[in-house]
Amino acid sequence: MHHVVSTRYGRHDLRLLGVKPGATAHQARDLQLTMTLEGDFAPAFVKGDNTVLLPTRSMANTASAFLHDHLEADVEQLAAALAERLVEACPAALTARVAVLEYPWTRVTDSHHTFMTNPSDRWTADATAHRGRPTTVVSGISGLHRAVTTGSAFTGFLVDDYTLAEQVTKEDRILHLSGDMWWTYGSRPTDYDRCRSEALRAFMDSVTDQRSFSSQHSAYLSAAAVLDACPDIHRVGVRARASHHAPLDLSPFDRGDQGSVHLGTDSSYSSGEVTLTRGV
């Protein structure tokens, strides 16, 4: 006899653009949402009994209505309100999870309706509404990029039979880090956007005038700086991808030591992930 261990379903990658006209300026929010319900949906999966299912089209309609009603809210507040509504609307659900990816639009200064869009950074909010328990929220930023042209090294590493130390040893190097950052709160902040701005500023400034001894060390310095700068944040994780640059030999072309040119090797990269929590 077969036993159902767990059941979940939902609506994925719903892209919504909310626009609110105004006398002085327009507002715009560009979001991608994934909504998942988890609970006792075994009758639908096993017997085809759909009476326990809230249609995913209804979930999409709810998201559209909530974006209309919460266009000015922080993305975390929108995700939490939507998750709480979904778990309320579906009695068989034990949890409703809403993951939102926001593509930030920033209105051009002195413009009524022209916006700039950032091609890399994405704001993330992941809210889970639990039946009978408080809603939990995880915030983050994906698509982060930061590069340094000096102050990064990699020496003193483990060597085995397949390690060519001369390939790896770098007393000083160019380091391009990309990756993601996420965090949870000790208590819900009054201003999620302010907290996000502080976390981003701390992340970007974390290696300023500090020497890094590996991309892993850079990830730790970044996470520690966020905890130091943001008292509302209790736990922070950083996932970093390091793209390497190989120096080119330009001596055949009579190019001296004043500057250098490096070949990017983006097809392959190294990675590291660290999670820190605030000490008691």
ABEGO torsion letter per residue (X at the ends): XBBBABBBBEBBGBBBBBBBBBAABBBBBBBBBBBBBBEBAAAAAAAGBAAABBBAAAAAAAAAAAAAAAAABBAAAAAAAAAAAAAAABAABABBBBBBBBBBBBBBBGBAABBBBBAABBBBBBBBBBBGBBBBBBBBBBGBBBBBABGBBBBGBBBBAABBAAAABBABBBBBBBEBBBBBBABBBABAAAAAAAAAAAAAAAABGBBBABAAAAAAAAAAAAAAABAABABBBBBBBBBBBBBBBAAAAGBBABEBBBBBBAABBBBBBBBBBBBX
